[in-house]
């Protein structure tokens, strides 16, 4: 059988809309001049690229008369509500055959909307989020990990939030970001007017914890999913006449496994083990919160004019190897098999009366941005995206009766390593799919082949039976991989930018620190909220790459603990040839803030931390490593380091 060698060529409508416009060139020039005057530095290459996008957006949206301007009545534009969940599998919905879980709101949404049944995402979270927001494969965006700074996108990437902001939309992100902590890689730097949530890969505590509201750390009361939902509701029912783009990004059902007890007990009474009872409880809580958002939009009269999308960021996590229903799909989060990357997706726009249907052609997260822009009749250049516009599938209006052209979808997962010198990106683990076949390989590089039409559960490996077909698919994959990685260049942690006028506080969390010698992460893997500990009396070293955009004086503070009581060694920080040393460190024994969980896994707990004032550093323009050095003391007592903070004076 001949395999169509379509490398993902994009075929989208390019619709010019005389009522939409980009940011004016005058505003761009003023912003750039102000930045130079205030910060004393030239715009970065990424800032220049983003300015080029804005000029291009303005050119695309000029009317025949040569004028550009926002629509006279912004209220005529449709709103966009993008709902994303964390670690929710394809099978974690009643609509997908799960007879135990109760998700009535989502089931109804899938029944009324367009259900993209074979929709694919990345095998882990940060890559999916980068692709979802840019329309590009994650390897093009700069993302190569989920921790140690590898989750950051290049600031030059143009996100959906930025594109809609250019069209007069209010933009808000509520919940998990996971594409960069520091400006300009944070949500505010990537086009969101309002951010209420967190930027790390997960939280360690779901009750009465803290989040960030824009750049301010704030406490919330109650359960985290309820808190971010309430904030999202405040945003979507705002009295502004501008349309909104709201991204409601739940961090559940990702661990830690905490959920209000009434949900947990409900599924325990159905006979589920603790971990699955907590996961199903979290999913039902999501369903209830989505119903609250829909009710609020209905009361405001905006639900009919709101495009709603719902999806998950990767396949289900199976803690400690304990499985649950996933519609017979093989694999889980972290794998490129069907179970690791197939996600539910529904798009529903009530006022357009789009026929409810189940779409069978394969689709992917890179399709979301061009599809939303097309639904909103916003002009775009299809060469900016790796994905396709899906509206022909939604409206059943394929031109001249032609069928939707088959395509290849590519999946890839980085290699997980704590070695800062190791190359995180290798050809495998990876997969290539078309409508019928899946070819995949794990870290061992051994390829498998499956016929997904006849064998959706991947039970029969055809690699030895269809050698020629497998070689064709592998050749196509390696051509794509070579092109995308060579265009990007080496994958390294992006430097943390210091000196932006938008922020005076720079956080350097331990899990973003790159270990060079004699230090370790307390919980080994170095996920979010972990901390650095010494492994010997030798002064171990970890560092964060910095890019100082403008000279300035910064106060350096260390969040630390001395879990063994006293600590009798020195701690040193160094930037270029400038050093700060503290040899008198007051004891600080931490308290645990994390509350009871229904099922325990290895997330680092939330603790209290002492504050150590290291003094002041004068930073000059340039690229440096911010280094921290410490070891155990003579009595083998340890120092724990959670975070370094730079505060501009």
FIKE-683354 format. One record per residue (C-alpha): chain; y, x, z; residue number from 1; residue in one letter. Coordinates in steps of 0.1 Angstrom, whole numbers. Layout:
BEGIN
<A, <Y, X, Z>, NUM, A>
...
END
This chain:
BEGIN
<A, <0, 0, 0>, 1, X>
<A, <34, 14, -9>, 2, X>
<A, <58, 18, 20>, 3, X>
<A, <94, 10, 12>, 4, X>
<A, <114, 42, 18>, 5, X>
<A, <146, 25, 31>, 6, X>
<A, <162, 50, 55>, 7, X>
<A, <182, 22, 71>, 8, X>
<A, <208, 18, 44>, 9, X>
<A, <233, -7, 57>, 10, X>
<A, <241, -38, 37>, 11, X>
<A, <269, -58, 54>, 12, X>
<A, <296, -81, 44>, 13, X>
<A, <330, -65, 42>, 14, X>
<A, <353, -94, 50>, 15, X>
<A, <390, -88, 49>, 16, X>
<A, <409, -109, 74>, 17, X>
<A, <446, -111, 69>, 18, X>
<A, <452, -124, 104>, 19, X>
<A, <437, -94, 122>, 20, X>
<A, <452, -60, 128>, 21, X>
<A, <447, -26, 144>, 22, X>
<A, <469, -8, 168>, 23, X>
<A, <501, 2, 150>, 24, X>
<A, <507, 38, 139>, 25, X>
<A, <539, 38, 160>, 26, X>
<A, <519, 30, 191>, 27, X>
<A, <495, 58, 184>, 28, X>
<A, <523, 83, 178>, 29, X>
<A, <541, 73, 210>, 30, X>
<A, <509, 75, 230>, 31, X>
<A, <501, 109, 217>, 32, X>
<A, <537, 122, 223>, 33, X>
<A, <537, 109, 258>, 34, X>
<A, <504, 126, 265>, 35, X>
<A, <517, 159, 252>, 36, X>
<A, <549, 156, 272>, 37, X>
<A, <532, 146, 304>, 38, X>
<A, <501, 167, 303>, 39, X>
<A, <514, 197, 285>, 40, X>
<A, <484, 198, 261>, 41, X>
<A, <476, 190, 225>, 42, X>
<A, <454, 160, 218>, 43, X>
<A, <417, 168, 217>, 44, X>
<A, <396, 165, 186>, 45, X>
<A, <380, 134, 200>, 46, X>
<A, <414, 118, 207>, 47, X>
<A, <424, 126, 171>, 48, X>
<A, <392, 110, 157>, 49, X>
<A, <398, 79, 177>, 50, X>
<A, <434, 77, 165>, 51, X>
<A, <420, 80, 129>, 52, X>
<A, <398, 49, 137>, 53, X>
<A, <429, 29, 147>, 54, X>
<A, <448, 39, 116>, 55, X>
<A, <417, 29, 95>, 56, X>
<A, <414, -4, 113>, 57, X>
<A, <450, -12, 105>, 58, X>
<A, <445, -3, 69>, 59, X>
<A, <414, -25, 66>, 60, X>
<A, <431, -55, 82>, 61, X>
<A, <464, -56, 63>, 62, X>
<A, <472, -88, 45>, 63, X>
<A, <479, -91, 8>, 64, X>
<A, <516, -91, 16>, 65, X>
<A, <513, -57, 32>, 66, X>
<A, <520, -70, 67>, 67, X>
<A, <496, -68, 96>, 68, X>
<A, <496, -88, 128>, 69, X>
<A, <474, -106, 152>, 70, X>
<A, <464, -142, 145>, 71, X>
<A, <492, -166, 153>, 72, X>
<A, <469, -185, 176>, 73, X>
<A, <445, -162, 195>, 74, X>
<A, <429, -193, 210>, 75, X>
<A, <412, -200, 176>, 76, X>
<A, <391, -169, 179>, 77, X>
<A, <357, -171, 193>, 78, X>
<A, <349, -154, 226>, 79, X>
<A, <320, -130, 230>, 80, X>
<A, <297, -129, 260>, 81, X>
<A, <271, -101, 259>, 82, X>
<A, <245, -102, 286>, 83, X>
<A, <224, -72, 292>, 84, X>
<A, <196, -68, 318>, 85, X>
<A, <180, -36, 332>, 86, X>
<A, <142, -30, 329>, 87, X>
<A, <134, -66, 320>, 88, X>
<A, <104, -67, 297>, 89, X>
<A, <98, -89, 267>, 90, X>
<A, <73, -108, 288>, 91, X>
<A, <97, -115, 317>, 92, X>
<A, <107, -149, 303>, 93, X>
<A, <91, -182, 303>, 94, X>
<A, <99, -187, 266>, 95, X>
<A, <77, -156, 258>, 96, X>
<A, <45, -171, 273>, 97, X>
<A, <50, -161, 310>, 98, X>
<A, <35, -190, 329>, 99, X>
<A, <46, -178, 363>, 100, X>
<A, <82, -168, 360>, 101, X>
<A, <109, -195, 361>, 102, X>
<A, <138, -189, 337>, 103, X>
<A, <150, -224, 326>, 104, X>
<A, <186, -213, 316>, 105, X>
<A, <174, -185, 294>, 106, X>
<A, <145, -205, 280>, 107, X>
<A, <169, -232, 269>, 108, X>
<A, <192, -206, 254>, 109, X>
<A, <164, -192, 233>, 110, X>
<A, <153, -226, 222>, 111, X>
<A, <189, -235, 211>, 112, X>
<A, <199, -202, 196>, 113, X>
<A, <186, -177, 171>, 114, X>
<A, <156, -159, 187>, 115, X>
<A, <151, -124, 172>, 116, X>
<A, <115, -121, 181>, 117, X>
<A, <110, -85, 170>, 118, X>
<A, <141, -68, 183>, 119, X>
<A, <139, -32, 194>, 120, X>
<A, <159, -10, 218>, 121, X>
<A, <155, 25, 231>, 122, X>
<A, <128, 34, 256>, 123, X>
<A, <153, 41, 284>, 124, X>
<A, <187, 27, 294>, 125, X>
<A, <216, 51, 285>, 126, X>
<A, <205, 56, 249>, 127, X>
<A, <202, 18, 244>, 128, X>
<A, <237, 12, 258>, 129, X>
<A, <252, 39, 236>, 130, X>
<A, <236, 24, 205>, 131, X>
<A, <244, -12, 215>, 132, X>
<A, <281, -4, 219>, 133, X>
<A, <286, 18, 188>, 134, X>
<A, <261, 6, 162>, 135, X>
<A, <248, 41, 159>, 136, X>
<A, <215, 58, 168>, 137, X>
<A, <219, 74, 202>, 138, X>
<A, <213, 109, 189>, 139, X>
<A, <246, 105, 169>, 140, X>
<A, <266, 96, 200>, 141, X>
<A, <261, 126, 222>, 142, X>
<A, <237, 109, 247>, 143, X>
<A, <205, 129, 254>, 144, X>
<A, <195, 119, 289>, 145, X>
<A, <200, 94, 317>, 146, X>
<A, <213, 119, 343>, 147, X>
<A, <229, 154, 347>, 148, X>
<A, <257, 143, 324>, 149, X>
<A, <234, 136, 295>, 150, X>
<A, <242, 99, 295>, 151, X>
<A, <278, 105, 283>, 152, X>
<A, <289, 95, 248>, 153, X>
<A, <314, 116, 229>, 154, X>
<A, <347, 100, 236>, 155, X>
<A, <353, 99, 198>, 156, X>
<A, <327, 71, 195>, 157, X>
<A, <344, 38, 188>, 158, X>
<A, <329, 11, 209>, 159, X>
<A, <327, -26, 203>, 160, X>
<A, <352, -30, 232>, 161, X>
<A, <377, -9, 213>, 162, X>
<A, <372, -27, 181>, 163, X>
<A, <377, -61, 197>, 164, X>
<A, <406, -48, 218>, 165, X>
<A, <423, -39, 185>, 166, X>
<A, <419, -75, 174>, 167, X>
<A, <437, -88, 204>, 168, X>
<A, <407, -95, 227>, 169, X>
<A, <407, -90, 265>, 170, X>
<A, <377, -68, 272>, 171, X>
<A, <358, -66, 305>, 172, X>
<A, <326, -49, 317>, 173, X>
<A, <309, -62, 348>, 174, X>
<A, <279, -44, 362>, 175, X>
<A, <262, -12, 350>, 176, X>
<A, <278, 12, 325>, 177, X>
<A, <257, 44, 325>, 178, X>
<A, <275, 61, 296>, 179, X>
<A, <298, 84, 316>, 180, X>
<A, <314, 85, 350>, 181, X>
<A, <346, 104, 343>, 182, X>
<A, <375, 94, 320>, 183, X>
<A, <376, 93, 290>, 184, X>
<A, <338, 86, 290>, 185, X>
<A, <341, 58, 315>, 186, X>
<A, <345, 21, 306>, 187, X>
<A, <383, 23, 308>, 188, X>
<A, <384, 52, 284>, 189, X>
<A, <360, 35, 261>, 190, X>
<A, <380, 3, 255>, 191, X>
<A, <375, -20, 284>, 192, X>
<A, <406, -35, 300>, 193, X>
<A, <388, -43, 332>, 194, X>
<A, <357, -27, 348>, 195, X>
<A, <339, -40, 379>, 196, X>
<A, <307, -22, 385>, 197, X>
<A, <292, 13, 386>, 198, X>
<A, <287, 41, 361>, 199, X>
<A, <255, 57, 374>, 200, X>
<A, <220, 49, 363>, 201, X>
<A, <213, 27, 393>, 202, X>
<A, <224, 17, 428>, 203, X>
<A, <205, 26, 459>, 204, X>
<A, <215, -5, 478>, 205, X>
<A, <220, -41, 465>, 206, X>
<A, <236, -57, 496>, 207, X>
<A, <272, -52, 510>, 208, X>
<A, <277, -20, 491>, 209, X>
<A, <306, -6, 470>, 210, X>
<A, <314, -8, 433>, 211, X>
<A, <344, 4, 413>, 212, X>
<A, <372, -20, 402>, 213, X>
<A, <387, 1, 374>, 214, X>
<A, <394, 34, 392>, 215, X>
<A, <393, 21, 427>, 216, X>
<A, <362, 21, 450>, 217, X>
<A, <359, -14, 465>, 218, X>
<A, <334, -31, 489>, 219, X>
<A, <316, -62, 479>, 220, X>
<A, <298, -87, 502>, 221, X>
<A, <264, -102, 495>, 222, X>
<A, <240, -95, 467>, 223, X>
<A, <251, -73, 438>, 224, X>
<A, <241, -95, 409>, 225, X>
<A, <260, -124, 425>, 226, X>
<A, <291, -102, 430>, 227, X>
<A, <293, -90, 394>, 228, X>
<A, <287, -125, 381>, 229, X>
<A, <315, -139, 402>, 230, X>
<A, <339, -112, 389>, 231, X>
<A, <328, -119, 354>, 232, X>
<A, <335, -156, 359>, 233, X>
<A, <370, -148, 372>, 234, X>
<A, <375, -129, 339>, 235, X>
<A, <362, -154, 315>, 236, X>
<A, <382, -183, 330>, 237, X>
<A, <414, -164, 332>, 238, X>
<A, <444, -184, 321>, 239, X>
<A, <453, -159, 293>, 240, X>
<A, <454, -174, 258>, 241, X>
<A, <437, -143, 244>, 242, X>
<A, <400, -145, 235>, 243, X>
<A, <377, -124, 256>, 244, X>
<A, <348, -100, 252>, 245, X>
<A, <329, -99, 284>, 246, X>
<A, <298, -77, 289>, 247, X>
<A, <278, -89, 319>, 248, X>
<A, <255, -59, 325>, 249, X>
<A, <230, -67, 353>, 250, X>
<A, <214, -37, 370>, 251, X>
<A, <185, -59, 380>, 252, X>
<A, <154, -61, 378>, 253, X>
<A, <157, -23, 380>, 254, X>
<A, <148, -10, 415>, 255, X>
<A, <154, -7, 444>, 256, X>
<A, <134, -38, 448>, 257, X>
<A, <157, -60, 468>, 258, X>
<A, <163, -97, 462>, 259, X>
<A, <174, -126, 483>, 260, X>
<A, <144, -137, 503>, 261, X>
<A, <141, -172, 490>, 262, X>
<A, <133, -158, 455>, 263, X>
<A, <109, -132, 469>, 264, X>
<A, <90, -158, 490>, 265, X>
<A, <88, -182, 461>, 266, X>
<A, <68, -157, 440>, 267, X>
<A, <48, -144, 469>, 268, X>
<A, <36, -180, 474>, 269, X>
<A, <25, -179, 438>, 270, X>
<A, <1, -151, 447>, 271, X>
<A, <20, -121, 433>, 272, X>
<A, <20, -86, 448>, 273, X>
<A, <53, -75, 465>, 274, X>
<A, <67, -55, 436>, 275, X>
<A, <61, -83, 410>, 276, X>
<A, <74, -110, 434>, 277, X>
<A, <106, -90, 438>, 278, X>
<A, <110, -84, 401>, 279, X>
<A, <104, -120, 391>, 280, X>
<A, <127, -130, 419>, 281, X>
<A, <154, -108, 405>, 282, X>
<A, <149, -122, 370>, 283, X>
<A, <152, -158, 383>, 284, X>
<A, <184, -148, 402>, 285, X>
<A, <198, -135, 369>, 286, X>
<A, <189, -168, 353>, 287, X>
<A, <207, -187, 380>, 288, X>
<A, <238, -165, 377>, 289, X>
<A, <239, -170, 339>, 290, X>
<A, <238, -207, 345>, 291, X>
<A, <269, -202, 368>, 292, X>
<A, <287, -185, 340>, 293, X>
<A, <278, -212, 315>, 294, X>
<A, <290, -239, 339>, 295, X>
<A, <323, -221, 344>, 296, X>
<A, <328, -218, 306>, 297, X>
<A, <319, -254, 301>, 298, X>
<A, <344, -265, 328>, 299, X>
<A, <371, -245, 310>, 300, X>
<A, <361, -260, 276>, 301, X>
<A, <352, -225, 262>, 302, X>
<A, <314, -226, 261>, 303, X>
<A, <312, -241, 225>, 304, X>
<A, <335, -214, 212>, 305, X>
<A, <317, -185, 229>, 306, X>
<A, <291, -163, 211>, 307, X>
<A, <264, -156, 237>, 308, X>
<A, <240, -127, 233>, 309, X>
<A, <212, -119, 257>, 310, X>
<A, <190, -88, 257>, 311, X>
<A, <174, -61, 279>, 312, X>
<A, <179, -24, 277>, 313, X>
<A, <142, -13, 275>, 314, X>
<A, <107, -23, 283>, 315, X>
<A, <95, -32, 318>, 316, X>
<A, <91, -5, 345>, 317, X>
<A, <57, -5, 362>, 318, X>
<A, <63, 12, 396>, 319, X>
<A, <34, 32, 408>, 320, X>
<A, <13, 21, 378>, 321, X>
<A, <13, -16, 388>, 322, X>
<A, <15, -38, 358>, 323, X>
<A, <26, -73, 350>, 324, X>
<A, <25, -98, 321>, 325, X>
<A, <42, -84, 289>, 326, X>
<A, <28, -106, 262>, 327, X>
<A, <-1, -82, 254>, 328, X>
<A, <23, -54, 243>, 329, X>
<A, <11, -19, 249>, 330, X>
<A, <33, 5, 269>, 331, X>
<A, <63, 3, 293>, 332, X>
<A, <97, 17, 299>, 333, X>
<A, <99, 53, 287>, 334, X>
<A, <74, 49, 259>, 335, X>
<A, <80, 43, 222>, 336, X>
<A, <51, 18, 220>, 337, X>
<A, <59, -18, 215>, 338, X>
<A, <59, -26, 252>, 339, X>
<A, <85, 2, 258>, 340, X>
<A, <111, -8, 232>, 341, X>
<A, <106, -44, 222>, 342, X>
<A, <132, -66, 239>, 343, X>
<A, <141, -103, 239>, 344, X>
<A, <173, -111, 219>, 345, X>
<A, <190, -144, 214>, 346, X>
<A, <224, -151, 197>, 347, X>
<A, <239, -186, 202>, 348, X>
<A, <272, -199, 191>, 349, X>
<A, <273, -237, 199>, 350, X>
<A, <303, -247, 178>, 351, X>
<A, <289, -232, 146>, 352, X>
<A, <257, -253, 146>, 353, X>
<A, <236, -223, 136>, 354, X>
<A, <201, -236, 132>, 355, X>
<A, <179, -227, 161>, 356, X>
<A, <151, -205, 148>, 357, X>
<A, <128, -176, 155>, 358, X>
<A, <136, -146, 133>, 359, X>
<A, <106, -125, 124>, 360, X>
<A, <121, -95, 105>, 361, X>
<A, <125, -64, 126>, 362, X>
<A, <159, -58, 141>, 363, X>
<A, <174, -32, 165>, 364, X>
<A, <202, -26, 189>, 365, X>
<A, <222, -7, 162>, 366, X>
<A, <226, -41, 145>, 367, X>
<A, <246, -58, 172>, 368, X>
<A, <281, -44, 165>, 369, X>
<A, <282, -51, 128>, 370, X>
<A, <267, -86, 135>, 371, X>
<A, <293, -95, 160>, 372, X>
<A, <321, -82, 138>, 373, X>
<A, <307, -102, 109>, 374, X>
<A, <304, -134, 130>, 375, X>
<A, <341, -129, 140>, 376, X>
<A, <351, -123, 104>, 377, X>
<A, <365, -89, 113>, 378, X>
<A, <366, -63, 85>, 379, X>
<A, <346, -31, 89>, 380, X>
<A, <334, -2, 70>, 381, X>
<A, <296, -3, 68>, 382, X>
<A, <294, 35, 67>, 383, X>
<A, <305, 36, 103>, 384, X>
<A, <272, 21, 114>, 385, X>
<A, <235, 28, 113>, 386, X>
<A, <227, -9, 117>, 387, X>
<A, <228, -40, 96>, 388, X>
<A, <247, -72, 98>, 389, X>
<A, <222, -98, 108>, 390, X>
<A, <242, -129, 99>, 391, X>
<A, <222, -135, 66>, 392, X>
<A, <192, -140, 88>, 393, X>
<A, <210, -163, 112>, 394, X>
<A, <226, -185, 85>, 395, X>
<A, <196, -184, 61>, 396, X>
<A, <221, -174, 33>, 397, X>
<A, <204, -144, 18>, 398, X>
<A, <222, -138, -15>, 399, X>
<A, <205, -151, -47>, 400, X>
<A, <175, -161, -27>, 401, X>
<A, <165, -125, -22>, 402, X>
<A, <143, -118, 9>, 403, X>
<A, <156, -97, 37>, 404, X>
<A, <148, -61, 26>, 405, X>
<A, <123, -43, 47>, 406, X>
<A, <136, -13, 65>, 407, X>
<A, <126, 15, 88>, 408, X>
<A, <135, 15, 125>, 409, X>
<A, <135, 48, 144>, 410, X>
<A, <128, 53, 181>, 411, X>
<A, <132, 85, 200>, 412, X>
<A, <131, 97, 236>, 413, X>
<A, <145, 129, 249>, 414, X>
<A, <124, 153, 270>, 415, X>
<A, <130, 151, 308>, 416, X>
<A, <137, 185, 324>, 417, X>
<A, <157, 198, 353>, 418, X>
<A, <162, 232, 335>, 419, X>
<A, <198, 233, 324>, 420, X>
<A, <189, 258, 297>, 421, X>
<A, <161, 238, 282>, 422, X>
<A, <166, 219, 249>, 423, X>
<A, <163, 182, 258>, 424, X>
<A, <158, 170, 222>, 425, X>
<A, <126, 176, 203>, 426, X>
<A, <111, 157, 174>, 427, X>
<A, <88, 137, 197>, 428, X>
<A, <82, 114, 216>, 429, X>
<A, <92, 92, 186>, 430, X>
<A, <82, 63, 164>, 431, X>
<A, <90, 48, 130>, 432, X>
<A, <84, 11, 123>, 433, X>
<A, <87, -12, 93>, 434, X>
<A, <77, -48, 92>, 435, X>
<A, <40, -41, 92>, 436, X>
<A, <33, -6, 105>, 437, X>
<A, <41, 15, 135>, 438, X>
<A, <36, 53, 135>, 439, X>
<A, <43, 71, 168>, 440, X>
<A, <37, 103, 187>, 441, X>
<A, <41, 113, 223>, 442, X>
<A, <52, 147, 237>, 443, X>
<A, <19, 162, 225>, 444, X>
<A, <30, 156, 189>, 445, X>
<A, <-3, 137, 181>, 446, X>
<A, <5, 108, 157>, 447, X>
<A, <-10, 74, 158>, 448, X>
<A, <-8, 45, 133>, 449, X>
<A, <-10, 7, 139>, 450, X>
<A, <-8, -24, 118>, 451, X>
<A, <15, -46, 139>, 452, X>
<A, <8, -77, 118>, 453, X>
<A, <-29, -77, 125>, 454, X>
<A, <-28, -57, 157>, 455, X>
<A, <4, -63, 177>, 456, X>
<A, <-13, -50, 209>, 457, X>
<A, <-19, -16, 193>, 458, X>
<A, <-57, -16, 200>, 459, X>
<A, <-69, 0, 168>, 460, X>
<A, <-55, 34, 158>, 461, X>
<A, <-56, 37, 120>, 462, X>
<A, <-45, 74, 118>, 463, X>
<A, <-79, 86, 105>, 464, X>
<A, <-84, 56, 81>, 465, X>
<A, <-50, 56, 64>, 466, X>
<A, <-40, 93, 63>, 467, X>
<A, <-18, 90, 33>, 468, X>
<A, <2, 62, 47>, 469, X>
<A, <7, 80, 80>, 470, X>
<A, <19, 111, 62>, 471, X>
<A, <44, 91, 43>, 472, X>
<A, <57, 75, 75>, 473, X>
<A, <58, 109, 93>, 474, X>
<A, <77, 125, 63>, 475, X>
<A, <103, 97, 64>, 476, X>
<A, <107, 101, 102>, 477, X>
<A, <111, 138, 101>, 478, X>
<A, <137, 135, 73>, 479, X>
<A, <157, 111, 94>, 480, X>
<A, <153, 133, 125>, 481, X>
<A, <163, 165, 108>, 482, X>
<A, <194, 148, 93>, 483, X>
<A, <207, 132, 124>, 484, X>
<A, <201, 162, 147>, 485, X>
<A, <216, 187, 123>, 486, X>
<A, <247, 166, 118>, 487, X>
<A, <252, 164, 156>, 488, X>
<A, <244, 200, 165>, 489, X>
<A, <230, 212, 198>, 490, X>
<A, <227, 187, 226>, 491, X>
<A, <245, 199, 257>, 492, X>
<A, <261, 183, 287>, 493, X>
<A, <296, 173, 277>, 494, X>
<A, <323, 190, 299>, 495, X>
<A, <340, 169, 325>, 496, X>
<A, <376, 165, 314>, 497, X>
<A, <403, 174, 339>, 498, X>
<A, <440, 167, 335>, 499, X>
<A, <442, 133, 319>, 500, X>
<A, <473, 114, 331>, 501, X>
<A, <451, 83, 335>, 502, X>
<A, <433, 96, 365>, 503, X>
<A, <441, 121, 393>, 504, X>
<A, <406, 119, 410>, 505, X>
<A, <376, 137, 394>, 506, X>
<A, <341, 132, 409>, 507, X>
<A, <314, 157, 404>, 508, X>
<A, <282, 141, 418>, 509, X>
<A, <253, 162, 427>, 510, X>
<A, <230, 145, 402>, 511, X>
<A, <253, 157, 374>, 512, X>
<A, <251, 193, 387>, 513, X>
<A, <231, 217, 365>, 514, X>
<A, <210, 239, 387>, 515, X>
<A, <209, 276, 378>, 516, X>
<A, <190, 291, 408>, 517, X>
<A, <177, 285, 443>, 518, X>
<A, <188, 249, 447>, 519, X>
<A, <168, 217, 443>, 520, X>
<A, <174, 179, 442>, 521, X>
<A, <163, 164, 475>, 522, X>
<A, <142, 138, 457>, 523, X>
<A, <131, 162, 430>, 524, X>
<A, <139, 142, 399>, 525, X>
<A, <177, 143, 403>, 526, X>
<A, <183, 107, 395>, 527, X>
<A, <216, 90, 406>, 528, X>
<A, <226, 93, 442>, 529, X>
<A, <204, 124, 448>, 530, X>
<A, <218, 155, 465>, 531, X>
<A, <215, 192, 463>, 532, X>
<A, <196, 212, 489>, 533, X>
<A, <189, 250, 491>, 534, X>
<A, <154, 264, 488>, 535, X>
<A, <160, 298, 504>, 536, X>
<A, <186, 319, 522>, 537, X>
<A, <197, 332, 489>, 538, X>
<A, <229, 316, 477>, 539, X>
<A, <217, 291, 452>, 540, X>
<A, <240, 281, 423>, 541, X>
<A, <247, 248, 406>, 542, X>
<A, <275, 240, 382>, 543, X>
<A, <294, 214, 364>, 544, X>
<A, <310, 223, 330>, 545, X>
<A, <348, 215, 330>, 546, X>
<A, <374, 212, 303>, 547, X>
<A, <408, 215, 319>, 548, X>
<A, <434, 199, 295>, 549, X>
<A, <465, 207, 315>, 550, X>
<A, <472, 232, 343>, 551, X>
<A, <474, 217, 378>, 552, X>
<A, <467, 222, 415>, 553, X>
<A, <437, 203, 429>, 554, X>
<A, <424, 198, 464>, 555, X>
<A, <386, 203, 466>, 556, X>
<A, <365, 182, 489>, 557, X>
<A, <328, 184, 495>, 558, X>
<A, <307, 154, 507>, 559, X>
<A, <279, 170, 528>, 560, X>
<A, <255, 166, 556>, 561, X>
<A, <237, 190, 580>, 562, X>
<A, <205, 171, 586>, 563, X>
<A, <190, 199, 608>, 564, X>
<A, <220, 197, 632>, 565, X>
<A, <242, 229, 630>, 566, X>
<A, <245, 250, 599>, 567, X>
<A, <254, 286, 601>, 568, X>
<A, <259, 298, 566>, 569, X>
<A, <288, 298, 541>, 570, X>
<A, <295, 276, 512>, 571, X>
<A, <315, 288, 482>, 572, X>
<A, <330, 272, 451>, 573, X>
<A, <342, 291, 421>, 574, X>
<A, <361, 284, 389>, 575, X>
<A, <366, 314, 367>, 576, X>
<A, <377, 342, 391>, 577, X>
<A, <391, 318, 417>, 578, X>
<A, <371, 311, 448>, 579, X>
<A, <371, 290, 479>, 580, X>
<A, <348, 298, 509>, 581, X>
<A, <340, 279, 540>, 582, X>
<A, <320, 297, 567>, 583, X>
<A, <327, 272, 595>, 584, X>
<A, <310, 239, 587>, 585, X>
<A, <310, 212, 613>, 586, X>
<A, <277, 195, 620>, 587, X>
<A, <273, 161, 603>, 588, X>
<A, <240, 142, 607>, 589, X>
<A, <239, 114, 582>, 590, X>
<A, <230, 77, 590>, 591, X>
<A, <210, 57, 565>, 592, X>
<A, <229, 28, 550>, 593, X>
<A, <201, 13, 528>, 594, X>
<A, <186, -19, 541>, 595, X>
<A, <151, -33, 539>, 596, X>
<A, <134, -35, 505>, 597, X>
<A, <106, -58, 495>, 598, X>
<A, <89, -29, 478>, 599, X>
<A, <96, 8, 483>, 600, X>
<A, <100, 34, 455>, 601, X>
<A, <116, 68, 455>, 602, X>
<A, <153, 61, 449>, 603, X>
<A, <175, 83, 470>, 604, X>
<A, <188, 61, 499>, 605, X>
<A, <225, 56, 506>, 606, X>
<A, <237, 77, 535>, 607, X>
<A, <269, 85, 553>, 608, X>
<A, <285, 118, 543>, 609, X>
<A, <309, 142, 560>, 610, X>
<A, <340, 154, 542>, 611, X>
<A, <346, 192, 540>, 612, X>
<A, <381, 202, 529>, 613, X>
<A, <376, 234, 509>, 614, X>
<A, <413, 240, 501>, 615, X>
<A, <433, 241, 469>, 616, X>
<A, <425, 255, 435>, 617, X>
<A, <450, 262, 407>, 618, X>
<A, <433, 253, 374>, 619, X>
<A, <446, 266, 341>, 620, X>
<A, <439, 252, 307>, 621, X>
<A, <405, 261, 293>, 622, X>
<A, <368, 255, 296>, 623, X>
<A, <350, 267, 327>, 624, X>
<A, <321, 261, 350>, 625, X>
<A, <328, 247, 384>, 626, X>
<A, <302, 265, 405>, 627, X>
<A, <289, 258, 440>, 628, X>
<A, <269, 283, 459>, 629, X>
<A, <250, 280, 492>, 630, X>
<A, <216, 287, 509>, 631, X>
<A, <198, 279, 541>, 632, X>
<A, <211, 298, 572>, 633, X>
<A, <192, 324, 592>, 634, X>
<A, <174, 297, 612>, 635, X>
<A, <163, 281, 578>, 636, X>
<A, <186, 251, 585>, 637, X>
<A, <197, 233, 554>, 638, X>
<A, <230, 220, 540>, 639, X>
<A, <230, 189, 518>, 640, X>
<A, <257, 185, 491>, 641, X>
<A, <262, 150, 477>, 642, X>
<A, <294, 154, 456>, 643, X>
<A, <325, 175, 449>, 644, X>
<A, <358, 157, 444>, 645, X>
<A, <389, 172, 427>, 646, X>
<A, <421, 154, 437>, 647, X>
<A, <452, 164, 418>, 648, X>
<A, <481, 173, 441>, 649, X>
END
